[in-house]
Amino acid sequence: MKQSIIYALDFDGVICDSVLETGISGWKAAFDLWDDIKIAMPSQQIINDFRVVRPIMGTGYEAILINKMLHDGVSSESILKDFDSKKNDLMKASRLNIDALKKLYGETRDVWIKDNIDEWVEKNPLFPSMAEKLRRLTDRGVWYIVTTKQERFVKWILSANNVQIPDERIYGLDRKQSKQNTLIDLLKKHPDQQMYFVEDMLSSLLEVKSNRQLQSVKLLFAPWGYNTAQDRLYAKNLNIEWVNFDDFLEELDTDLYCENSA
């Protein structure tokens, strides 16, 4: 009998192209922090450069610092090459700490959502044809979202795109556990099924790959997301399987086993 498949999908960079909203939220927060930032919205060039730098961003608050660097004329290539050092230098020079930046970033985003949630959702588009893909997955069986994004954001964005998934299948920031631990929990829920984890961040895939409890999970690297050419080359060298965007849309769900319960 063919082994059934359960998909665990990352959200930002796999399902949702959130770079525009993330960048704008970071700029809005930077506008409140630094007097030399005179305009409330970033230029198209800043947005373009932010997209280039996005793969090195691990947590939302870093978007504030990246936008300040770009505003100050630091090139995207330079930021990619030496982000941690530049980030620490900027925080020290500006007398900022991570907790304060996280608080500001969250509050800035919440104000935007309160003032105009439709605009906020619009800046979080799904990748082309992704909504149809997810609806097919829902029709065929059980699938999960494994993300560091707040679950309410995932729900709003999917709902706006007419994609339905039960709340209990969204594993986000609210769960307060790592992606590795989430996948371990999902393996326990589905011990007789093959778990596929689709992720665009190489660092997350490497963490899963190195976890002995997750050796049975099939890793699929999503090159259309937030990763660099170096990441993609490294993934190939480590024999982490790529899944091309068109293949993800058209083929993966053909083998999905139908289930009626989570």
Secondary structure, 3 states (H helix, E strand, C coil): CCCCEEEEECCECCCECCHHHHHHHHHHHHHHHCCCCCCCCCCHHHHHHHHHHHHHCCCCCHHHHHHHHHHCCCCHHHHHHCHHHHHHHHHHHCCCCHHHHHHHHHHHHHHHHHHHHHHHHHCCCECCCHHHHHHHHHHHCCEEEECCCCHHHHHHHHHHCCCCCCHHHEECHHHCCCHHHHHHHHHHHCCCCEEEEEECCHHHHHHHHCCHHHCCCEEEECCCCCCCHHHHHHHHHCCCEECCHHHHHHCHHHHCCCCCCC
